[in-house]
Structure formats: C-alpha cells, structure tokens
Amino acid sequence: MNRVQQNTMKFMALLCLLFSLYMSLNAQCERKLMVEDYEQYFLGTQVLNSNLGWDGDVNQCIAGNISADARKKTLERINYFRQLVHLPTSIGMDDDLTNMCQKAALMMHSNNQLSHDPDENWSCFSSEGKTAASKSNLALGAHSTEAINLFMFDPGENNTAVGHRRWILYSRAKDFGMGSTNRAFALYVIHNKIPKPDGLGFVAYPSAGYFPAPLLPDRWSISYPGADFSRSSVAVQDESGEQVDLVILPLKNGFGDNTLVWEITPGAIDKFASFDQTFSVTVQNVQVGAQDTSFTYETVIAPPTYPPLCKDGYTWNDSSCNCENQELITAVGELNNSTFQIFPNPASNFARVNLPDAWELGNTIFTLTDLSGRRVMDLDCKTGAILDLERVPEGFYTAIAQHGYERKYVKFIVKH
C-alpha cells in the first residue's frame, strides 16, 4: 500500500470515528435555530393585558377591537406553532371573519361561558357572533396569544381529541379570523382551504426534531389526512430503550386532519430536565388509502437555552455546535492502522475500534469477553466502529477481532 493509499485510509478512519458526531451536527445546529425561533416567535409574541389594547365595553355590548400589534403577534404565534411541526406558515387573517369573531368573543365574555351554539337569550347576542362561535376555537379566561397556547395544550376531559390543536395545525388551513376581549377569545378556523401541501407527511405534536420543553403537552398527537387510526398502536421509548407509559385516547374524526391522540402517564417525562431527552415514537397499523403503513420518528425534548448543558464526559464546542465526547476525541491522534487496537484503553462510556489495513475488505467479527470467557458483546465490525460501554460492567475484558481465519486479541479495561 503506497503513502497516498495509507493517508486515504487514515482519513476514512477519521470519518468513521466522527460519523455519529457528524450526523448530529445538523441536528445540533437545528437546536440553535429552535432556541432562536422560540425566543423570537414564542417569547417575543407575548401579549399582556397592558398592550392588548381592547377598546370594547362588555356592559354596553360593544365588541371593539384589539391593537394591530396584538393581532399581528397572535398571528405570528399561530404560524410559529405551524412552523414547529414543519407545516406551511402562510396563515392569513380575514377581516370580515375577524369582525365576526370580535362579536363572538364579546358574547362569551358577557355570559361567562363558552358555547358553539349560543341562543338569542344570551346577553350581547348577535347573529354574526353566533355564526363565528359555531366555526371557531373558543377560550374563556385567556386572550390573544395566551389563548393560542391553551388551544395547543388542549387540556380538560372534553378535549381528549385535541380538536383545537388540530384546527390550528390543519394541513389545508388558509385564512383564519380572530376576536378577543381581555378575557375571551374566538379563532375562526372552519373556513377556506388550500390543496394538501406537496410532500406532506404526518404532523406530530410534539414534533420530530428538537421541541421546546416548556411547550411539551401531556397529550401527544399524530395527524395524517384521511388516515384510519382505528387499529393503530403507539410505542414511545426513551434513550435507554425503556417504554414510556401511555394511554391511547378515544378516536374522534371531524376536526381538521384525522388524528391519533395518546396521553403520557403523569411524571413519566420530566419537562424540567436540565439535558435534552430523546424519545423514539412508533405508530403502527395506520391505514392510508388501501395501504397499511407505520410512522417512526424521534422527538428531542430540549430546554430552550443555548449553548445547552452537556452530560458528564461531554464538552460543548461552539465551532461544531455539538456536545463532543472527550474520550473519542482523545483517541483520534493515537491510531496505528497496522494493528488491532481499542482507544481509549481503559475506557468508560465509549471506545473506538481500529483494525489492520489489510482487513478493510470483508467482514470482521468483534467479540468482548469477561474473565470467565462469557461474551458480553458481539458485532460486525469495521475500522472506526464505536463501542457503547455504558451498560458494560467495570472490569477486565478480552477483545477479539476475527477476520476470516485470522484472529487478534487485545486486553481491555472498562472503568466507569
């Protein structure tokens, strides 16, 4: 093998070593974008009573209006939640619907109750308000942007279908109307439609990718236009592979896209955890048209801070935007491509396998045995393979690499 080939092999080994870090690089940069969006479009769109600007009067049955800034921020928050789940963020406001919603919000405020079908005996009744109430998400005790938050969490025994969330995240939504007093809100959602967006997949909430921990709901959902979820099952696993306890809620169609909802057992997930938490979600037996399919995705529940805290053994690197494993970084400069090696040695959480150059073609079987000869790890191996040692007990081991009829041994120590 000439020098060029040797250098090429070393370069490829380095790529293998950093493969997992490389794959997470874009995700970590997405993490930074998640924090920036959260700060700008969620925290930055908060509307307080002092800047709501409602100029109506419930005692005089005057619907009034809210300030242009409050209306703008409420629309931005709606589109923020749609962006969070990878939907188009082009929702607009219809002025005529907004005027109707102001009258609906006034009716809810005046009567101190919610109804999608108020009758003429209600105080401050109007036919336009009644029409808006029949086609709107309604909230009492919250206004403008805070009402949008309430719709997205969708708590309460009457909201197990998360219908309010589904209308906000409806894949074909085009224009809404909104009306608000200082303690009631109406969002006109059952209106005009656009064609289903090209390339639309499922819509999950919490969404695939990084998701701000403060927005984590108890009720998770997945939507797909026209899907039949009547036979579907859901499994949620944490990073250790443990199943997260959950209950699938009764299926109800008719609110935006067809949706499956499940509720995470209280306390099963800590939304106040200091570190990012990755959960794998698998939804099986979903019928889409004539086909049965399944959906699998990962959601990372992340504190909306940047840079994030890194777990023990990892250090934040601003240039790579990543929590880097110090053991693996240390091992990069210590490789000898002519022998079977494991670096570092001793190791605690992770180690890297280095194989002889001549073994690059064909399969190599890696085995780790304890002092009694019991196998604790078996895998097909290439140079650059990463060994996950977090569940391997401390102790002395023999690492065996077999390539065809050739076998090599290394004494190896795991020390947590």
N, C-alpha and C positions, 0 to 999 in steps of 0.2 A: 504494500500500500504506500503510495507516494505522499509527500507532505501536504499537497492540496487535498487529497482524499482524507488524510488524517484531520486536517483542520475542518473540513466539511463535517466529518463525523462528530468532532467535538462541538461544533456549532449546533448540530442536530440534537446532541445530548443536552445541551443547554436549553434548547427549545422544549424538549420533553420535560426537563426539570421545572420550567416555568409555565408549563401548559395550563395547569389549574389556575395559576395566578393570572395568566393572560386571559383565560376565559372569563375571569371575574372582573377584569379591568374595565370593560364597557359597563358592566353592571354597577361597579363602584362609581363610575362617572355618572351613570344614571342616578345613583344615590344622591350625588351632589345636586343634580337637576331636580330631584324630588324635593330636597330641602329648599331650594330656591323657589320652586313653584309653590310650596306650602307657605313660605313666608310672604310671597308676593300676592298670591291669588286666594289664599285662605285667611291667614292672619291679616293681610293687607286689605281685605274687603270687609272687615268687621264694621257693622253699622250699629252705633249706640243710639239710645233714645235722644241724646243731645244733638245728633246730626241726622236723625231720621227725617225731620222736617215735615211731619204730618200736620196739615193745616185744616183738618176736618173737625167736626164737633158732633159727638155721639148724641148729646142732649138735643141738638137741633136737627138731627138726621142729615148732617152734611158729610158726604163721603170724603171730600177733599182730595188731596194728593200728597205724595211724599216727595222729597227733594230729588232732583235729577241725579245727584251724586249717589244717593241711597239706591235709586233704581239701577244705576249703572253697576254699582258694586254687587247688588243682588244677582244681576245677570252674569257678572264675571264669576261669581261663586258657583252658579249653576254650571257654567261652562268649565270651571275648574274640576268639578266632580266628574264631568263627562271626559275631560282630558285624562283624569286619573285612571279611568277604565279603558282608555285607548279608543274613545268614540270621537266623531267629529265635534268640534267646538264652535259651531256656527249657529247656535240657537239665537233667534232674534226675538224682539218684543213687538207685539201687535198693539197699536194704540187703542183701537176700539175694544179689544179684549181687556186691556188694562183698565179702561174706564168702567167696564162691567165688573171687573174684579174689585175695584175700589168699593163699589156698592155691595158686593158680596161680603167683603171684609167688614164693612160697617155693620151689616146685619148680624154677623157672628159676634162682633164686639158688643153691640147693643143688647143682644139677647143672652149673652154669656154662655153660648153653647154652639156646637157645630152640627150642621145638617146639610146633606147634599140635596135635600128636598124640602126647604122651608115653605111654610104656607103663608097665606095672606094675613094671618093673625100675628105674625112676627112684627115687632116694632121695627121701624125704618125699612119696611118691606118695599121691594121694587121688583118688577118682572125681570129686568136686566140682571139684578143681583141674584135672583133665583136661578136664571139660566147659567150664570157663571158658577154658582155653587154646585150645580149638577155636573159640571165638567172640570172641576178644579180639585187640586190638593188643598185642604183647609187646615189651618192651625189656629189655636187659641192659646194665649199666654206667650206668644212669640211673634216677632215681626221680621220682615225682610230677610236678611242673611241668616239670622238665628233660626227662622222657620225652615230654611233650606237644610240646615244641619239636622233639625228634628225629622224632616222627611227622610233623610238618608239613614239615620239610625232606625227609624220606624219602630219604636218600642210599643208595648201595650198588647193586651190579649186580642184586640180587634185588628191588629196589623201583622198577623203572622205571615201573610202573603207578601209583605213589604211592597204593597201596591204603590205607595207614594214614591219610594225609591225607583221602582220600575218605570214610572212615568217620566221621571227626570232622566233616567238612563235609557229611555226608549230609543232603539236604533234608528227609527224613522221620524223622530221628532224634528220639527222645523221652527215654528214660532210659538211662543207662549205669551200669556198676558199675566200681569201681576198687580195685586192691590194690597195695600197694607194700612192699618191703623197702628197705634202704638201698642196694641195687644192682640191683634188678629191679622191673619194673612190668607190670601187666596192666590193660587197659582193655576191659571187656566192651561191645562195640559192636553185635554182631549180635543184636538184641533187638526190642522192640516198636516200632511205627511210628505216626506220625501221617499224616493225609492230606497230600498235597503242598500247601504253603502257597499261598494265593491270590496271584495276581500274580507268582509266582516266575519269574524269568528265568534266565539262565545264572549259574553260580557260577564265577568266575575267581579264580585264585591265582597271582601277586599280583592283588589285586582292582582293579576300576575305582575311580578316585579316588586319594586320597593313601594311600600304602602306606609303612610304616616301613622305611627302607633296611636296618637290621640284620636284618630278617626275610626279606630277599629270597633266594629259593631259586634253585638252578641249574635245577631242573625246574619249568617253568610248567605250569599245567593249566587246563582249562575243562570244566565238567560241565553236563549237562542231562539231566533224567530221560527215559529211553527214546530218547535221540538216537542216530543212527547216524553215527559219525565215520569210517567206513571209507574214504570218498573225500575226506575233508576236507584242506584245505591251511591253512597258517598263515603270516602275514607280520607281522613286528614292525618298526616304523620308529622311528628316533629323531627328535629335534626338527628336525634338518636334512633329514629325508626319506630318510636312508640306511637301507638294510635291515640289520637285526641278524642275524648268522649264527646259525642254529639247526638242530637235528635233531629231526624228529618221531620219537617212540619208539613201539615196537610197541603196538598197541591191545589192551587186555585189559578185558573187561567182567566184572561179577560182584562188584565192590567198591563198594557204595553206588550212586550215580548213574553212568551211563555218562560216560566222561571221555576227553578227548584230552590227551596229555602231550607236551611238547616241551622240549628241553634247550638252553639258551643256551650258545653256544661260550664256553669259559673266557676271561675277560678282555674280552669284548665289552661288558660293562656294569660300571662302577665303582661298587660299592655304598658306597664310602667317599668319593664325590664330595662337595664342600662345598655344592653347589647342588642344587636339585630337578631331576630329569630326567624328562621326559615321553616316554612310549612309546605309539605307536598300534598296537593289535593288531587284525588282521582274520582271522577264521576263516571260510572259505568252504566251500560244498558240505556243509552239515550237513543230514541228513535227519531231520526231526521229524514223525513220522506219515507222511502222504503228501506232505509239502511239503519242498522244498529251501529252506534258508534260510542266512543268514550272520550272524555276530556281530561287531560292531565296538565297541571301547571304548578308552579311554585310561587308563593307569595312571601315576601320578606317584610315582616312587621318591624319597622325601624323607627327609633327615636329621631325626630326631625331636627337633628343637630349635625353640624359639620365643622371640623372632622369628627367622626364618631369615635367612641371608645373602642379599643381593641382588647380582645381576651388575652390572658397570660400567654406569653410566648410569641405574641404578635406585636408589631410596631407599625404605627401609621406612617405612610410615605406619601407626602403631598404630590411629588412628581408623578408617581404611578397611580395615585388616588386609590390606594389599596392597603388593607391590613396585611403585612407581609410576615411570613413565618421565618423567624431568625435562624432556626436550625437548617432549613433548606438553603437559605442564602449563604450561610457559612460553608455549606458543603460544595458550592459551585467551584471554588478555587482549589479544591483538594482532589480532583478526579484524576485517575490514571486509567486510560482507556485500554490498557493491555491486560487488566486483571479483573476478577470478580471482587467488588467492594460494596460496602454499605456505609453511607455517610449521613449524619454523623454517627459515631460509634464510640461511646454509648449514645443512645437517643432516647427522647421522652415521648413525644407525640407523633412525630413523623420522621421518616428516613427515606433516602433515595438509593435505588439500586443502580450500580454501574456494572456492565458486563464487558467481557473482552470484545475487541473489534471484530474478531472472526466469527462471533456469534450473532452478528446483526441479521443474517439470513436464517430463516427458520424460527421455530418456537423454542423458548426456554421455559422450563418449569421451575418456579421458585417455591421452596418449602422452608418453613421455620419450625424447628422442633425444640422442645424443652429438654431438660437434663434427663428425663425419663424416656426420651425418644418420642413422646406424644406430639403429633402435629398440631400446631396452633394457627397455621396459615398456609394456604396453597393458592397459587395464582399463576396464570400465564404471564410471562414477564418480557419486557423489552428494556433496553437501557433508558434510564430516566423514570422508570416506574416509581411511584410514590407509595410507601408503606404507611398505612394508617395504624398507629400503635396505641391509640387512646384506650382501647379495650384489652390490650395485651398486658398481663400482669408483669410487674418488675421481676427481673431475674436474668439468668444466663441462658443463651439460646445458641443453637447451631443453625446457620443459614445455609441452605443447599441450593445450588443452581445446576440444573441438568439440561444439557443441550445435546440431543442425540444420545450417543453412548458416553459422552464426556460429562464428568461431574466435578464441581468445585465446592469447597466448604469455607465458611467464614464463621469465627466465633463472634457472637453479637450480644450486646448488653442492652436491656431496656431498663431505664431508670426514670421514674416519673417525679 
